[in-house]
Amino acid sequence: MSAVRAAVETATAPAAGARSAPAPARRRRPLTPGRVAVGVGMAVLAVFIFGPLLWLMLWAFAGVWHYPALVPQSWSLSWWREIFHYPQLVRSVGLSFTFAPIVTLVSAVVCLPAAYALARFPVPGRRTLLVVLFASNAFPKIGLYITIAGLFYALHLMGTFFGVVLIQLLGTVVFMTWIPAASFASIPRALEDAARDVGAGRLRVFFTVTLPLAAPGIFVAMVLAFLASFDEAQGTFLVGVPNYVTMPVQMYSLVSDYPPQAAAVFAVLLSIPSVALMLLVRKHVLGGALARGFELR
Amino acid sequence: MDGLVIEHLNKTLGNRLVVDDLSLRVAPGDLVCLLGPSGCGKTTTLRMIGGFLQSDSGTITINGVDVTTLPPERRPTAMVFQNYALWPHMTVFKNIAYGLRLRKLGRAVVEERVAAMLALVNLTEKRDRHPAELSGGEQQRVALARALVLEPDLLLLDEPLSNLDAKLRVGVREEIREIQQRLQIATVFVTHDQDEALTISDRIAVMSGGRIEQYDDADGLYRLPQTAFVAGFIGAMSTVAGRVVDAGLLLGTSPVPVACAALGEMPGIERGVEWSVGIRPEDVRVDTGGSPTATVLKEVPHGHFKELLLRLDGDDATVIRAYVGTEHPPTGRVALSLARALLYRDGHLVHEVAPLRPAVTALAAP
């Protein structure tokens, strides 16, 4: 392709005159100080992002690792075995994978109708509502949770399964409302009109036309909600302990009571669903469903 | 009464009366265009016929059934939307089959009827494509097939050609007309393009300000535009102030002969009052001989004919248009005569002056 372009450029060069002469030189970019600075900056950023992850991976497989060695002195899988034989830890894995799907589903059931209404009907105070949803993420979570805890005590929700679901739900509402609302809003009404025109009732139109077309946005929202629930530690700690200790909550005690290897192994385990799901929805997130959610007017 | 009957339809949208006491009849098998500039209420009317908007008052009856308050899914109408509104997540086949499947028809029946429709619109090979993989014209035909497969009593088309390029538009509109005539389906077609309306309609309702200005066939609309609005909207028309005198019409300061008759002898035309005179450019004869009454200002080539801008003698420097052949178009001072003229008062047509017997036809009480 570029060879063709170069040939064309060469062929037209005499006609076009001096202006096109520097064109071939453009292919190899000169090493200016600006470019070097950008390169160094990117490298630093990469180390900043991937360095801790690499360090974590090393710790997870380390047997002995003492300062100042750059890599562990010996390797071991013993902490992986240990973790899987420790009932309390295994139970927390099970709990995390129970809460996250349930919270995601409840969030979808609660938020999707709201998202549809916000996208399609002239809801009074629509903008305020959207901003308020966002504002719940703007306050320091722990302060919010402590006030909610007061309420939960009164309602006898502390230490209950439902209480944990409820507190985790809180962090998912923004994703589950904003992103699907943008998806619904981006579907031309004529598509729904056309379905009614050929004989479909409102419900059927929603399930055969609206929902499938909004699916990518809803999918992204559900993944983000799943991860928000899966990684939620503060609220779950406050409401669930000691009955419901999920993986992120377990991390607290691991960090304080166990050698770094145990925490590292657990952290790797905790990050597997996140990485897997993010890779799964990468196309949609980059494709704009997420961005569109925050452009909602 | 069969076909579509609309009586005294009204619709206000956001404090604006968009459709104003509109009544219309569409005979079975007829294609009727709602023609008018943007904002004239034509699309609003169509959406009320389809059931997507509720009228404030008035009734809509289709083949004797009052559908005024029915939702779209329970009306015997099918609409082709302006942007086609094909469902992007379904194939061509599924788009067309959607409505049939709702009717709980057997798989074989659905297959057969969709196949027949695809053949009708020449899209059999595109059966398993998605709308995004089709050209604009093909999408348009899928939308048409999706509407027709349900064998509706009434087909509604909302500016279906506005998204196609000019050349394709002519082809597709002929196709639509051909299919419509073959199926003998009553059709309401909304457009702002008068060419489209004139070429494919049985009758045309010209709309302005939520009202029907004139409801007529293409010929009648062009020959006898009943209101000044229609005269200005359909085709080219010069409108000048004039009086009736013995020698013809006094336009500017010069008498211009009309038809071959002396108007003074004609009964029924009020004299000594000012008329608004409508003149089609093809009805103006331009002569270099005789006593000149106008000056050629400008010559505009249109391919197979030329358009002249003529300034009539007189203080107000009124300009009228004339079509002439491309060979030796007249220049400078010229004499004009008219083959035909229309006399309007208060925006309404009162007389047609034409070389018929009698030369003057009284059309309405002045």
Interface residues (C-beta under 8 A of the other chain):
Chain A: P188 A190 L191 D193 A194 A195 R196 D197 V198 G199 A200 G201 R204 T208 V209 P212 L213
Chain B: G50 G51 F52 P71 P72 E73 R74 T77 A78 M79 F81 Q82 N83 A85 L86 W87 P88 H89 Y98 G99 L102 R103 R146 A147 L150
